[in-house]
Amino acid sequence: MNSFRIAKIILVISSLSYLSVTFLRNYNSPENIEKRCILKFEKDFKNPLETSSEEWDLILDLADNNYLKCMGIP
């Protein structure tokens, strides 16, 4: 009975470890990071009609810098 309980505990711990590693690998994949960054800064790239071209250029530069910072590119 005692060995069955120990085996069950080892199985639960190893399963949780495997699931954690799999989740972190998927969450931190370059494709998923890029998707999250694009969604996060997509609103910055929308051009309202009343925005001047100089102001729009500043907005695009800021959004581009924020996107690169999100992606981890210096």
DRENTORKOL-3810 file (N, C-alpha, C; in nm, 4 decimals):
REM DRENTORKOL-3810
@n.u->0.0824; n.v->-0.1194; n.w->0.0000; ca.u->0.0000; ca.v->0.0000; ca.w->0.0000; c.u->0.0867; c.v->0.1257; c.w->0.0000
@n.u->0.1924; n.v->0.1221; n.w->0.0770; ca.u->0.2794; ca.v->0.2385; ca.w->0.0871; c.u->0.3528; c.v->0.2633; c.w->-0.0437
@n.u->0.3967; n.v->0.1592; n.w->-0.1124; ca.u->0.4672; ca.v->0.1771; ca.w->-0.2392; c.u->0.3729; c.v->0.2292; c.w->-0.3478
@n.u->0.2454; n.v->0.1896; n.w->-0.3414; ca.u->0.1474; ca.v->0.2412; ca.w->-0.4370; c.u->0.1271; c.v->0.3910; c.w->-0.4173
@n.u->0.1250; n.v->0.4353; n.w->-0.2957; ca.u->0.1076; ca.v->0.5782; ca.w->-0.2653; c.u->0.2291; c.v->0.6589; c.w->-0.3133
@n.u->0.3461; n.v->0.6058; n.w->-0.2917; ca.u->0.4683; ca.v->0.6737; ca.w->-0.3380; c.u->0.4710; c.v->0.6793; c.w->-0.4899
@n.u->0.4331; n.v->0.5716; n.w->-0.5553; ca.u->0.4297; ca.v->0.5693; ca.w->-0.7020; c.u->0.3279; c.v->0.6707; c.w->-0.7554
@n.u->0.2152; n.v->0.6822; n.w->-0.6879; ca.u->0.1129; ca.v->0.7772; ca.w->-0.7288; c.u->0.1634; c.v->0.9214; c.w->-0.7140
@n.u->0.2329; n.v->0.9510; n.w->-0.6074; ca.u->0.2888; ca.v->1.0844; ca.w->-0.5848; c.u->0.3942; c.v->1.1163; c.w->-0.6903
@n.u->0.4804; n.v->1.0195; n.w->-0.7205; ca.u->0.5827; ca.v->1.0393; ca.w->-0.8237; c.u->0.5185; c.v->1.0624; c.w->-0.9591
@n.u->0.4132; n.v->0.9880; n.w->-0.9903; ca.u->0.3430; ca.v->1.0041; ca.w->-1.1166; c.u->0.2801; c.v->1.1434; c.w->-1.1275
@n.u->0.2179; n.v->1.1909; n.w->-1.0216; ca.u->0.1552; ca.v->1.3236; ca.w->-1.0230; c.u->0.2604; c.v->1.4323; c.w->-1.0400
@n.u->0.3702; n.v->1.4232; n.w->-0.9678; ca.u->0.4755; ca.v->1.5247; ca.w->-0.9765; c.u->0.5390; c.v->1.5250; c.w->-1.1154
@n.u->0.5663; n.v->1.4093; n.w->-1.1707; ca.u->0.6276; ca.v->1.4043; ca.w->-1.3035; c.u->0.5300; c.v->1.4527; c.w->-1.4108
@n.u->0.4015; n.v->1.4235; n.w->-1.3959; ca.u->0.3024; ca.v->1.4719; ca.w->-1.4921; c.u->0.2915; c.v->1.6239; c.w->-1.4877
@n.u->0.2889; n.v->1.6810; n.w->-1.3690; ca.u->0.2833; ca.v->1.8265; ca.w->-1.3559; c.u->0.4091; c.v->1.8924; c.w->-1.4122
@n.u->0.5225; n.v->1.8311; n.w->-1.3901; ca.u->0.6476; ca.v->1.8852; ca.w->-1.4444; c.u->0.6463; c.v->1.8829; c.w->-1.5966
@n.u->0.6029; n.v->1.7730; n.w->-1.6533; ca.u->0.5961; ca.v->1.7610; ca.w->-1.7987; c.u->0.5003; c.v->1.8640; c.w->-1.8573
@n.u->0.3830; n.v->1.8797; n.w->-1.7973; ca.u->0.2857; ca.v->1.9775; ca.w->-1.8463; c.u->0.3390; c.v->2.1200; c.w->-1.8334
@n.u->0.4102; n.v->2.1500; n.w->-1.7268; ca.u->0.4673; ca.v->2.2838; ca.w->-1.7079; c.u->0.5719; c.v->2.3142; c.w->-1.8140
@n.u->0.6604; n.v->2.2205; n.w->-1.8387; ca.u->0.7649; ca.v->2.2399; ca.w->-1.9389; c.u->0.7034; c.v->2.2549; c.w->-2.0776
@n.u->0.6039; n.v->2.1750; n.w->-2.1100; ca.u->0.5374; ca.v->2.1828; ca.w->-2.2398; c.u->0.4673; c.v->2.3172; c.w->-2.2566
@n.u->0.3979; n.v->2.3634; n.w->-2.1532; ca.u->0.3301; ca.v->2.4923; ca.w->-2.1600; c.u->0.4295; c.v->2.6055; c.w->-2.1793
@n.u->0.5368; n.v->2.6071; n.w->-2.1017; ca.u->0.6346; ca.v->2.7153; ca.w->-2.1118; c.u->0.7046; c.v->2.7154; c.w->-2.2474
@n.u->0.7324; n.v->2.5990; n.w->-2.3007; ca.u->0.7964; ca.v->2.5905; ca.w->-2.4323; c.u->0.7038; c.v->2.6464; c.w->-2.5395
@n.u->0.5754; n.v->2.6135; n.w->-2.5310; ca.u->0.4784; ca.v->2.6630; ca.w->-2.6286; c.u->0.4546; c.v->2.8126; c.w->-2.6090
@n.u->0.4421; n.v->2.8584; n.w->-2.4850; ca.u->0.4144; ca.v->2.9991; ca.w->-2.4561; c.u->0.5292; c.v->3.0886; c.w->-2.5005
@n.u->0.6512; n.v->3.0419; n.w->-2.4865; ca.u->0.7686; ca.v->3.1220; ca.w->-2.5199; c.u->0.8238; c.v->3.0945; c.w->-2.6590
@n.u->0.7474; n.v->3.0284; n.w->-2.7445; ca.u->0.7942; ca.v->3.0059; ca.w->-2.8808; c.u->0.7919; c.v->3.1386; c.w->-2.9562
@n.u->0.8826; n.v->3.1577; n.w->-3.0510; ca.u->0.8889; ca.v->3.2850; ca.w->-3.1248; c.u->0.7579; c.v->3.3208; c.w->-3.1958
@n.u->0.6866; n.v->3.2213; n.w->-3.2468; ca.u->0.5607; ca.v->3.2489; ca.w->-3.3158; c.u->0.4574; c.v->3.3061; c.w->-3.2195
@n.u->0.4471; n.v->3.2495; n.w->-3.1003; ca.u->0.3493; ca.v->3.2974; ca.w->-3.0029; c.u->0.3877; c.v->3.4329; c.w->-2.9464
@n.u->0.5157; n.v->3.4572; n.w->-2.9277; ca.u->0.5594; ca.v->3.5886; ca.w->-2.8808; c.u->0.5242; c.v->3.6933; c.w->-2.9853
@n.u->0.5479; n.v->3.6617; n.w->-3.1120; ca.u->0.5160; ca.v->3.7562; ca.w->-3.2191; c.u->0.3661; c.v->3.7832; c.w->-3.2252
@n.u->0.2838; n.v->3.6797; n.w->-3.2110; ca.u->0.1387; ca.v->3.6988; ca.w->-3.2127; c.u->0.0936; c.v->3.7886; c.w->-3.0983
@n.u->0.1475; n.v->3.7653; n.w->-2.9784; ca.u->0.1098; ca.v->3.8479; ca.w->-2.8633; c.u->0.1515; c.v->3.9928; c.w->-2.8834
@n.u->0.2708; n.v->4.0154; n.w->-2.9374; ca.u->0.3187; ca.v->4.1520; ca.w->-2.9597; c.u->0.2365; c.v->4.2220; c.w->-3.0672
@n.u->0.2017; n.v->4.1512; n.w->-3.1715; ca.u->0.1209; ca.v->4.2112; ca.w->-3.2780; c.u->-0.0155; c.v->4.2513; c.w->-3.2241
@n.u->-0.0785; n.v->4.1637; n.w->-3.1483; ca.u->-0.2092; ca.v->4.1971; ca.w->-3.0915; c.u->-0.1996; c.v->4.3126; c.w->-2.9929
@n.u->-0.0919; n.v->4.3170; n.w->-2.9171; ca.u->-0.0753; ca.v->4.4211; ca.w->-2.8154; c.u->-0.0591; c.v->4.5591; c.w->-2.8788
@n.u->0.0127; n.v->4.5691; n.w->-2.9899; ca.u->0.0421; ca.v->4.6983; ca.w->-3.0496; c.u->-0.0341; c.v->4.7240; c.w->-3.1798
@n.u->-0.1302; n.v->4.6387; n.w->-3.2116; ca.u->-0.2074; ca.v->4.6566; ca.w->-3.3335; c.u->-0.2884; c.v->4.7859; c.w->-3.3292
@n.u->-0.3379; n.v->4.8225; n.w->-3.2146; ca.u->-0.4177; ca.v->4.9440; ca.w->-3.2027; c.u->-0.3355; c.v->5.0689; c.w->-3.2308
@n.u->-0.2046; n.v->5.0653; n.w->-3.2083; ca.u->-0.1187; ca.v->5.1807; ca.w->-3.2349; c.u->-0.1041; c.v->5.2082; c.w->-3.3842
@n.u->-0.1275; n.v->5.1079; n.w->-3.4693; ca.u->-0.1064; ca.v->5.1229; ca.w->-3.6122; c.u->-0.2310; c.v->5.1688; c.w->-3.6874
@n.u->-0.3427; n.v->5.1876; n.w->-3.6166; ca.u->-0.4640; ca.v->5.2353; ca.w->-3.6835; c.u->-0.4532; c.v->5.3859; c.w->-3.7016
@n.u->-0.4790; n.v->5.4327; n.w->-3.8231; ca.u->-0.4630; ca.v->5.5739; ca.w->-3.8563; c.u->-0.5975; c.v->5.6449; c.w->-3.8508
@n.u->-0.6199; n.v->5.7280; n.w->-3.7463; ca.u->-0.7418; ca.v->5.8087; ca.w->-3.7464; c.u->-0.7336; c.v->5.9145; c.w->-3.8565
@n.u->-0.8449; n.v->5.9519; n.w->-3.9114; ca.u->-0.8476; ca.v->6.0422; ca.w->-4.0267; c.u->-0.7969; c.v->6.1821; c.w->-3.9936
@n.u->-0.8127; n.v->6.2262; n.w->-3.8693; ca.u->-0.7735; ca.v->6.3626; ca.w->-3.8343; c.u->-0.6256; c.v->6.3757; c.w->-3.7961
@n.u->-0.5487; n.v->6.2702; n.w->-3.8064; ca.u->-0.4077; ca.v->6.2731; ca.w->-3.7688; c.u->-0.3231; c.v->6.3258; c.w->-3.8857
@n.u->-0.2351; n.v->6.4207; n.w->-3.8535; ca.u->-0.1468; ca.v->6.4738; ca.w->-3.9572; c.u->-0.0383; c.v->6.3713; c.w->-3.9893
@n.u->0.0261; n.v->6.3886; n.w->-4.1025; ca.u->0.1272; ca.v->6.2904; ca.w->-4.1441; c.u->0.2487; c.v->6.2934; c.w->-4.0506
@n.u->0.2866; n.v->6.4117; n.w->-3.9985; ca.u->0.4004; ca.v->6.4193; ca.w->-3.9061; c.u->0.3678; c.v->6.3479; c.w->-3.7748
@n.u->0.2454; n.v->6.3714; n.w->-3.7254; ca.u->0.2045; ca.v->6.3047; ca.w->-3.6014; c.u->0.1917; c.v->6.1551; c.w->-3.6233
@n.u->0.1426; n.v->6.1165; n.w->-3.7410; ca.u->0.1288; ca.v->5.9743; ca.w->-3.7733; c.u->0.2653; c.v->5.9074; c.w->-3.7794
@n.u->0.3664; n.v->5.9766; n.w->-3.8347; ca.u->0.5018; ca.v->5.9208; ca.w->-3.8389; c.u->0.5561; c.v->5.8987; c.w->-3.6980
@n.u->0.5292; n.v->5.9927; n.w->-3.6070; ca.u->0.5733; ca.v->5.9761; ca.w->-3.4681; c.u->0.5033; c.v->5.8579; c.w->-3.4014
@n.u->0.3745; n.v->5.8437; n.w->-3.4285; ca.u->0.2978; ca.v->5.7314; ca.w->-3.3717; c.u->0.3540; c.v->5.5989; c.w->-3.4231
@n.u->0.3843; n.v->5.5924; n.w->-3.5534; ca.u->0.4391; ca.v->5.4687; ca.w->-3.6109; c.u->0.5772; c.v->5.4365; c.w->-3.5538
@n.u->0.6608; n.v->5.5391; n.w->-3.5349; ca.u->0.7927; ca.v->5.5156; ca.w->-3.4761; c.u->0.7807; c.v->5.4630; c.w->-3.3335
@n.u->0.6912; n.v->5.5212; n.w->-3.2565; ca.u->0.6709; ca.v->5.4761; ca.w->-3.1184; c.u->0.6172; c.v->5.3335; c.w->-3.1151
@n.u->0.5187; n.v->5.3041; n.w->-3.1998; ca.u->0.4627; ca.v->5.1687; ca.w->-3.2044; c.u->0.5677; c.v->5.0682; c.w->-3.2504
@n.u->0.6500; n.v->5.1066; n.w->-3.3468; ca.u->0.7562; ca.v->5.0174; ca.w->-3.3953; c.u->0.8576; c.v->4.9895; c.w->-3.2854
@n.u->0.8972; n.v->5.0929; n.w->-3.2117; ca.u->0.9916; ca.v->5.0735; ca.w->-3.1007; c.u->0.9317; c.v->4.9853; c.w->-2.9924
@n.u->0.8036; n.v->5.0058; n.w->-2.9601; ca.u->0.7375; ca.v->4.9232; ca.w->-2.8590; c.u->0.7266; c.v->4.7785; c.w->-2.9045
@n.u->0.6998; n.v->4.7584; n.w->-3.0324; ca.u->0.6904; ca.v->4.6222; ca.w->-3.0866; c.u->0.8269; c.v->4.5523; c.w->-3.0778
@n.u->0.9316; n.v->4.6218; n.w->-3.1175; ca.u->1.0647; ca.v->4.5613; ca.w->-3.1113; c.u->1.1062; c.v->4.5329; c.w->-2.9668
@n.u->1.0681; n.v->4.6207; n.w->-2.8752; ca.u->1.0979; ca.v->4.5978; ca.w->-2.7341; c.u->1.0208; c.v->4.4753; c.w->-2.6824
@n.u->0.8974; n.v->4.4618; n.w->-2.7254; ca.u->0.8151; ca.v->4.3462; ca.w->-2.6859; c.u->0.8759; c.v->4.2171; c.w->-2.7388
@n.u->0.9287; n.v->4.2214; n.w->-2.8611; ca.u->0.9889; ca.v->4.1019; ca.w->-2.9215; c.u->1.1258; c.v->4.0698; c.w->-2.8610
@n.u->1.1823; n.v->4.1635; n.w->-2.7847; ca.u->1.3126; ca.v->4.1406; ca.w->-2.7229; c.u->1.4283; c.v->4.1751; c.w->-2.8145
@n.u->1.4028; n.v->4.2570; n.w->-2.9159; ca.u->1.5076; ca.v->4.2993; ca.w->-3.0090; c.u->1.5600; c.v->4.4347; c.w->-2.9627
@n.u->1.6897; n.v->4.4472; n.w->-2.9351; ca.u->1.7411; ca.v->4.5763; ca.w->-2.8850; c.u->1.7415; c.v->4.6835; c.w->-2.9912
END
